[in-house]
Amino acid sequence: MNQLKGQASKSLNKHKTHPFAGVFTRSGKQHSPWADDSWDVYFDTRADILRAIKYVEQNPVKEGKDLQTWPFTIPYIQPV
């Protein structure tokens, strides 16, 4: 997970899309957009995937915010 986050951060910097560009910690390191620890979750079934999608979609609503939609996402179509 650490390597994935590191490579993703490099890509964000390369494409000038890092959400904390120019924000540094006291030690001089760029502030990370990633959580310190990771929670590894494995999706073994379609039900696992659908439950995770519902959780992510409804999370802003639970916080009293509007449902979010993004132009770069597509609906999950279950394989037959």
Secondary structure as GFF3:
##gff-version 3
##sequence-region A 1 80
A	DSSP	alpha_helix	2	14	.	.	.	ID=ss1
A	DSSP	alpha_helix	46	62	.	.	.	ID=ss2
###
